[in-house]
Amino acid sequence: MATRTKAARSTAVKAGKAAAEARTNPYVQRLIEDPELRDNLRDAIDSARHAYKRMHNGKPPTKALMEDKKLQRDLRDATSSLREAADQIRGKRRKRHWGRRLLMLGVVATAAILIVSEDARKSLLDKLFGAEEEFEYTSTTTPS
């Protein structure tokens, strides 16, 4: 279908140039190729939509922000999804802190062992504070 006016032809040319530039844009390519990025963006949009609906339920926005826990959760979900999407679109991957996780696992396992096992508690206390001395009390007074 041929365009009829000069303005329509000009708009069609501009749209064609924009489409060609979009095809070569690395951000658009990453959006097209990465399903996890699309999921994060979709989650962010859905959470923001739910938050917007909860904001306009008749309460003043300040009161809704301060008191509505569901609204706060939706906003938190939207921001975390947007943050992950932004990191993905920039090509950043989150660093995995294996050392921190391993240390935390060790602390939790040690706490569980100390809670469950009385022998482990006694041996730990003996190592930290020294062995308990056996003390036997004998009275110096005699009953009358």
Backbone bond lengths (Angstrom), bond angles and torsions (degrees), N, CA, C in turn:
res aa  C-N    CA-C-N  psi(-1)  N-CA   C-N-CA  omega(-1)  CA-C   N-CA-C  phi
1 M - - - 1.448 - - 1.527 107.88 -
2 A 1.248 116.80 125.59 1.461 122.57 -177.65 1.512 109.61 -83.27
3 T 1.322 114.69 144.07 1.456 118.80 177.42 1.519 108.67 -79.12
4 R 1.291 116.60 146.20 1.459 121.00 -172.03 1.523 113.36 -94.17
5 T 1.316 117.10 -35.21 1.460 117.46 -174.71 1.523 110.58 -113.52
6 K 1.283 114.69 163.00 1.452 120.69 179.26 1.538 110.29 -65.12
7 A 1.331 117.64 -39.28 1.465 121.96 179.06 1.523 110.57 -63.94
8 A 1.337 117.01 -39.71 1.458 120.70 179.43 1.520 110.24 -66.92
9 R 1.343 117.55 -40.93 1.467 120.44 177.17 1.525 110.86 -63.16
10 S 1.326 116.56 -42.25 1.456 121.22 179.07 1.529 110.95 -62.49
11 T 1.324 116.80 -42.23 1.461 121.16 178.59 1.523 110.74 -64.89
12 A 1.331 117.32 -40.26 1.458 121.27 179.63 1.528 110.45 -64.95
13 V 1.328 117.49 -39.29 1.461 120.92 178.83 1.530 109.86 -65.52
14 K 1.338 116.49 -43.55 1.454 120.22 179.00 1.529 110.98 -63.12
15 A 1.329 117.07 -39.81 1.462 120.94 179.23 1.526 110.47 -65.77
16 G 1.323 116.64 -38.54 1.460 120.17 177.24 1.513 112.11 -64.56
17 K 1.319 116.99 -41.54 1.468 121.00 177.49 1.536 110.70 -64.47
18 A 1.332 115.96 -41.87 1.467 119.72 179.76 1.525 110.54 -64.00
19 A 1.328 116.91 -39.81 1.469 120.33 178.97 1.525 110.56 -66.06
20 A 1.326 117.42 -40.27 1.465 120.59 178.56 1.525 110.93 -65.10
21 E 1.317 117.28 -41.09 1.464 120.26 177.42 1.516 111.52 -66.35
22 A 1.331 117.04 -36.82 1.468 120.52 179.39 1.526 110.56 -65.24
23 R 1.329 117.12 -35.73 1.469 119.88 179.67 1.520 112.13 -65.72
24 T 1.318 117.18 -29.78 1.466 120.17 -178.47 1.521 112.98 -95.47
25 N 1.315 118.31 -6.00 1.457 122.63 -179.49 1.534 109.27 -71.70
26 P 1.338 118.29 125.97 1.474 119.96 -177.97 1.528 113.15 -65.42
27 Y 1.338 117.33 -30.80 1.460 119.53 178.91 1.519 111.07 -67.93
28 V 1.308 116.37 -41.84 1.465 120.55 177.72 1.523 109.81 -65.91
29 Q 1.326 117.19 -40.56 1.470 120.38 177.81 1.521 110.51 -61.04
30 R 1.318 117.02 -43.86 1.462 120.30 179.51 1.522 110.78 -64.27
31 L 1.333 116.66 -37.70 1.465 120.61 177.47 1.525 110.89 -64.56
32 I 1.318 116.78 -38.56 1.457 120.98 179.93 1.529 111.15 -70.02
33 E 1.326 117.24 -39.40 1.458 121.11 -171.64 1.521 114.56 -88.52
34 D 1.316 119.13 -23.68 1.461 121.31 -171.88 1.535 111.39 -102.06
35 P 1.337 117.69 106.34 1.476 119.37 -179.67 1.532 112.55 -68.82
36 E 1.334 117.80 -30.28 1.461 120.01 179.25 1.528 110.52 -67.10
37 L 1.327 116.88 -37.62 1.466 121.20 176.42 1.522 110.43 -63.03
38 R 1.315 115.87 -44.33 1.468 119.07 178.12 1.523 111.34 -62.84
39 D 1.337 117.09 -39.72 1.465 120.04 178.16 1.528 110.85 -63.21
40 N 1.337 117.06 -42.30 1.459 120.06 178.72 1.521 111.62 -62.96
41 L 1.323 116.68 -41.98 1.471 119.54 177.98 1.523 111.33 -65.57
42 R 1.323 116.48 -41.07 1.465 120.73 178.60 1.527 110.44 -62.99
43 D 1.341 117.17 -43.33 1.463 120.94 178.19 1.525 111.21 -63.54
44 A 1.318 116.56 -40.40 1.460 120.25 179.11 1.528 110.98 -63.76
45 I 1.315 116.21 -42.79 1.468 119.90 179.85 1.519 110.75 -66.06
46 D 1.340 117.28 -43.02 1.466 120.47 179.26 1.530 111.19 -63.29
47 S 1.315 117.11 -44.12 1.470 120.19 179.48 1.522 110.75 -64.77
48 A 1.318 116.86 -41.47 1.465 120.05 178.36 1.526 110.71 -65.01
49 R 1.309 117.61 -37.86 1.471 121.27 178.02 1.529 110.42 -64.11
50 H 1.341 116.75 -44.42 1.467 119.80 178.32 1.525 110.63 -63.71
51 A 1.326 116.61 -40.94 1.465 120.60 179.22 1.531 110.19 -63.74
52 Y 1.306 117.14 -40.87 1.466 120.72 179.43 1.527 110.43 -62.76
53 K 1.338 116.56 -42.47 1.470 119.86 179.09 1.530 110.73 -64.30
54 R 1.336 117.28 -39.41 1.461 120.37 -179.67 1.531 111.02 -70.79
55 M 1.330 117.39 -29.35 1.467 120.44 178.72 1.523 111.03 -67.88
56 H 1.314 116.74 -31.44 1.466 120.67 -174.65 1.523 110.39 -106.28
57 N 1.335 116.41 48.56 1.458 119.04 179.45 1.520 111.71 -103.50
58 G 1.315 118.52 14.32 1.449 121.77 176.88 1.514 113.62 110.59
59 K 1.322 117.36 -21.12 1.470 120.06 177.88 1.526 108.94 -82.32
60 P 1.317 116.34 155.17 1.467 118.07 172.06 1.529 109.71 -64.10
61 P 1.319 117.73 145.11 1.469 119.92 -176.14 1.518 114.00 -57.22
62 T 1.337 117.26 -36.79 1.467 118.18 -179.17 1.520 111.17 -66.73
63 K 1.307 116.61 -40.11 1.460 120.37 179.04 1.521 110.33 -67.86
64 A 1.335 116.70 -39.76 1.469 120.21 178.76 1.530 110.47 -63.81
65 L 1.328 117.25 -41.41 1.468 120.11 179.82 1.520 112.20 -64.78
66 M 1.316 116.66 -38.74 1.459 119.95 -175.66 1.521 112.96 -80.20
67 E 1.319 119.13 -32.38 1.454 120.96 -170.66 1.520 114.83 -107.71
68 D 1.315 118.61 -24.80 1.467 121.31 -172.28 1.536 110.34 -86.96
69 K 1.325 116.01 105.69 1.475 120.87 -177.60 1.529 111.55 -68.12
70 K 1.326 116.89 -34.53 1.470 119.18 178.95 1.523 111.00 -67.12
71 L 1.315 116.11 -37.98 1.464 120.31 176.76 1.532 110.26 -63.90
72 Q 1.322 116.48 -43.67 1.461 120.00 178.49 1.525 111.12 -62.27
73 R 1.337 116.85 -39.72 1.465 120.34 178.73 1.528 110.45 -65.65
74 D 1.338 116.99 -42.64 1.470 120.19 178.82 1.527 110.89 -62.27
75 L 1.320 117.20 -42.32 1.466 119.94 178.82 1.522 111.17 -66.20
76 R 1.327 117.31 -39.67 1.466 120.80 177.91 1.527 110.65 -64.09
77 D 1.353 116.51 -42.40 1.465 120.13 178.03 1.529 111.46 -63.77
78 A 1.323 116.39 -41.84 1.465 120.13 -179.79 1.523 111.03 -63.68
79 T 1.334 117.08 -43.73 1.465 118.72 -178.93 1.521 111.85 -68.14
80 S 1.333 117.32 -38.26 1.473 117.92 179.59 1.526 110.56 -68.39
81 S 1.331 117.75 -38.63 1.468 119.84 177.38 1.525 111.35 -65.45
82 L 1.329 116.60 -40.72 1.465 119.61 178.05 1.530 111.18 -66.13
83 R 1.321 116.82 -38.13 1.466 120.02 178.50 1.527 110.56 -63.66
84 E 1.334 116.31 -44.82 1.467 119.57 178.40 1.527 111.01 -64.23
85 A 1.330 116.98 -40.92 1.460 120.20 179.03 1.525 110.98 -64.36
86 A 1.327 116.94 -40.48 1.467 120.05 179.18 1.522 110.73 -64.67
87 D 1.333 116.64 -41.16 1.466 119.47 177.47 1.526 110.89 -63.96
88 Q 1.318 116.34 -39.89 1.464 119.62 179.83 1.522 111.85 -68.43
89 I 1.310 116.73 -40.37 1.471 118.76 -177.22 1.527 110.31 -69.79
90 R 1.352 116.99 -29.79 1.458 120.09 176.11 1.518 111.64 -80.38
91 G 1.310 116.41 -10.20 1.456 119.62 179.24 1.509 113.24 90.25
92 K 1.306 117.44 7.64 1.454 120.28 178.81 1.519 108.90 -84.61
93 R 1.274 115.19 139.49 1.459 120.86 173.08 1.517 107.21 -111.96
94 R 1.291 115.39 143.83 1.454 118.49 178.54 1.508 110.11 -67.64
95 K 1.315 115.34 137.38 1.450 119.92 177.57 1.522 107.89 -74.20
96 R 1.301 113.75 136.96 1.454 118.27 176.41 1.511 107.63 -95.02
97 H 1.280 115.06 126.77 1.448 120.98 -176.64 1.528 108.66 -97.35
98 W 1.336 115.87 78.25 1.461 120.35 -177.48 1.518 110.98 -66.50
99 G 1.310 117.32 -37.10 1.459 120.18 179.62 1.517 111.65 -62.49
100 R 1.323 116.80 -43.71 1.464 121.03 178.84 1.523 110.65 -64.91
101 R 1.310 116.22 -42.27 1.464 119.64 179.68 1.524 111.19 -64.50
102 L 1.320 116.07 -41.60 1.460 120.30 179.94 1.530 110.21 -66.08
103 L 1.323 117.36 -41.79 1.458 120.87 177.33 1.530 110.64 -62.29
104 M 1.317 116.72 -43.81 1.465 120.43 179.59 1.520 111.00 -64.02
105 L 1.324 116.97 -39.83 1.455 120.88 177.28 1.526 110.55 -62.56
106 G 1.339 116.87 -40.99 1.458 120.89 177.69 1.513 112.24 -63.21
107 V 1.323 117.43 -42.61 1.463 121.64 179.18 1.527 110.36 -63.57
108 V 1.321 117.11 -45.10 1.465 120.69 -179.71 1.522 110.59 -65.31
109 A 1.330 117.78 -42.53 1.465 120.93 179.43 1.520 110.94 -64.18
110 T 1.330 117.25 -42.45 1.465 120.83 177.98 1.519 110.96 -62.54
111 A 1.322 117.09 -43.73 1.467 120.43 178.85 1.527 110.37 -61.93
112 A 1.323 117.01 -41.97 1.465 120.10 179.75 1.522 110.77 -64.04
113 I 1.317 117.26 -41.74 1.471 120.56 179.31 1.525 110.10 -64.08
114 L 1.333 117.19 -42.69 1.462 120.54 -179.61 1.517 111.97 -66.95
115 I 1.311 117.29 -32.87 1.458 120.66 178.95 1.526 110.53 -70.81
116 V 1.315 116.67 -41.11 1.457 121.40 -174.19 1.524 112.34 -81.01
117 S 1.298 118.78 -41.51 1.458 122.00 -170.06 1.534 111.70 -103.71
118 E 1.333 115.29 119.75 1.463 120.14 178.49 1.526 110.51 -72.82
119 D 1.336 117.39 -35.59 1.463 120.67 178.14 1.525 111.60 -62.52
120 A 1.329 116.30 -39.93 1.464 119.98 178.72 1.523 110.78 -65.25
121 R 1.341 116.68 -40.25 1.470 120.66 177.44 1.521 110.88 -61.29
122 K 1.347 115.74 -46.58 1.469 119.63 -178.57 1.523 110.86 -63.33
123 S 1.330 117.29 -43.03 1.463 119.03 -178.88 1.534 110.89 -67.10
124 L 1.319 118.15 -37.13 1.464 120.39 177.22 1.524 111.08 -65.13
125 L 1.332 116.73 -44.01 1.466 119.98 178.82 1.523 110.75 -64.86
126 D 1.332 117.20 -37.37 1.467 120.25 177.19 1.519 111.17 -64.06
127 K 1.311 117.03 -39.58 1.467 120.34 179.51 1.522 111.77 -70.34
128 L 1.325 116.83 -36.64 1.461 120.04 -178.85 1.526 112.45 -75.82
129 F 1.336 116.72 -46.44 1.457 120.54 -171.04 1.526 113.66 -113.10
130 G 1.310 117.80 1.26 1.461 120.77 -177.70 1.519 109.90 90.39
131 A 1.321 114.64 159.77 1.459 119.49 -177.74 1.527 109.96 -69.40
132 E 1.314 114.94 147.90 1.447 119.98 177.69 1.521 108.73 -74.17
133 E 1.298 115.49 140.89 1.452 119.44 175.82 1.519 108.08 -87.22
134 E 1.312 114.51 139.76 1.449 118.79 175.46 1.520 107.30 -73.82
135 F 1.259 116.94 130.58 1.448 121.04 -177.30 1.511 108.22 -125.76
136 E 1.316 114.63 126.23 1.454 119.43 178.13 1.518 107.53 -118.38
137 Y 1.270 116.26 127.10 1.452 121.13 -177.03 1.519 109.41 -97.68
138 T 1.288 114.30 131.34 1.466 119.24 172.91 1.511 107.87 -125.54
139 S 1.264 116.06 135.74 1.460 121.98 -176.99 1.517 110.15 -81.63
140 T 1.290 115.56 139.12 1.461 120.53 176.94 1.507 112.34 -92.69
141 T 1.268 116.66 -11.92 1.454 120.31 178.96 1.515 108.81 -94.51
142 T 1.298 115.64 147.72 1.459 119.88 178.42 1.502 108.44 -108.50
143 P 1.291 115.47 142.16 1.482 117.31 178.65 1.534 110.41 -69.24
144 S 1.289 115.96 147.16 1.451 118.63 -177.67 1.507 113.60 -89.00
